[in-house]
Amino acid sequence: MISGFGGKQEAGETIHETAWRETLEELFDFSPEVIQSVLPEVLKIPYFKTFTNGNYTVFVFTFDTLLLICKMF
């Protein structure tokens, strides 16, 4: 399991966009410009499960999902 990605939701972002933006920033070190260009395609990738606790939402992805992202870019 990889854990620890997180951050604040930016104005106008959905929780899915926030989760993917933070993942792309922190795991793949993508710049904001690259993230904006690839986010529409990445948002099509399904997540495994979601947990919500108060103000926090956790999206669970498999390593296969991360490999898929690597192959996309």
C-alpha positions as CSV (number, residue, x, y, z in Angstrom):
1,M,0.0,0.0,0.0
2,I,1.2,3.5,-0.8
3,S,-0.3,6.1,1.5
4,G,0.2,9.7,2.4
5,F,-0.9,11.7,-0.6
6,G,-3.2,14.5,0.3
7,G,-3.9,18.2,0.1
8,K,-6.5,20.8,-0.1
9,Q,-9.2,20.9,-2.7
10,E,-8.6,23.8,-5.0
11,A,-11.4,26.1,-6.1
12,G,-13.7,24.5,-8.6
13,E,-12.2,21.0,-8.2
14,T,-14.2,17.9,-7.6
15,I,-12.9,15.5,-5.0
16,H,-11.8,13.1,-7.8
17,E,-9.8,15.9,-9.5
18,T,-8.1,16.7,-6.2
19,A,-7.2,13.1,-5.5
20,W,-5.7,12.7,-9.0
21,R,-4.0,16.0,-9.0
22,E,-2.3,15.3,-5.6
23,T,-1.3,11.8,-6.8
24,L,0.2,13.2,-10.0
25,E,2.0,15.9,-8.1
26,E,3.4,13.8,-5.3
27,L,4.0,10.4,-6.9
28,F,4.9,11.4,-10.4
29,D,6.2,15.0,-9.8
30,F,4.1,16.4,-12.7
31,S,4.1,20.2,-13.0
32,P,0.7,22.0,-12.7
33,E,0.8,22.6,-16.5
34,V,1.3,18.9,-17.3
35,I,-1.4,17.9,-14.7
36,Q,-4.0,20.2,-16.4
37,S,-3.2,18.7,-19.8
38,V,-3.4,15.0,-18.7
39,L,-6.2,15.2,-16.0
40,P,-9.1,14.7,-18.4
41,E,-7.6,11.4,-19.5
42,V,-6.6,10.3,-16.0
43,L,-10.1,11.0,-14.7
44,K,-11.4,8.1,-16.8
45,I,-9.4,5.6,-14.8
46,P,-11.6,3.8,-12.3
47,Y,-10.7,3.7,-8.6
48,F,-11.1,0.6,-6.5
49,K,-12.9,1.9,-3.5
50,T,-13.7,5.1,-1.6
51,F,-13.8,5.8,2.1
52,T,-15.0,9.0,3.7
53,N,-14.4,10.1,7.3
54,G,-15.5,13.6,8.1
55,N,-13.6,16.0,5.8
56,Y,-11.4,13.3,4.4
57,T,-12.0,11.1,1.4
58,V,-9.7,8.2,0.6
59,F,-9.5,6.8,-2.9
60,V,-8.1,3.3,-3.1
61,F,-6.2,2.3,-6.3
62,T,-4.3,-0.8,-7.2
63,F,-0.7,-1.0,-8.3
64,D,-2.1,-2.0,-11.7
65,T,-3.8,1.4,-11.8
66,L,-0.5,3.1,-11.1
67,L,1.2,1.1,-13.8
68,L,-1.5,2.1,-16.2
69,I,-0.8,5.8,-15.5
70,C,3.0,5.1,-16.0
71,K,2.2,3.6,-19.4
72,M,-0.1,6.5,-20.4
73,F,2.7,9.1,-19.9
